């Protein structure tokens, strides 16, 4: 897998085309679209054959952001940190969240003297 400089999207596009183009069964097919990328003082324009358009669509559809940790079951936010803590409603998820929620419920059920109360 290649690593790209974040400031050079033109190089990223050119590398993608170079990796896909050799397998295009119809390199002379009429273009179905055009992609233009500008960055770092350069512009890259690529005519998309059906093969290249399909490859680009699949690459984009298959991308998952490394920060994607799902949705919060409490508020629906997608802002869960690396510890599965919701940055919007403060809920914890996963095994850690379950353990903490269970412990918090046990503490809630204790009377001030520390003995357990019957769930109400």
Buried (B, 14 or more C-beta within 10 A) or exposed (E): EEEEEEEBBBBBBBEBBEEBBEEBEEEEBEEEEEBEBEBEEEEBEBBBBBBBBBBBEEEEEEEEEEEEBEBBEBEEEBBBEEEBBBEEEEBBBEEEBEEEEEEEEEEEEEEEEEEEEEEE
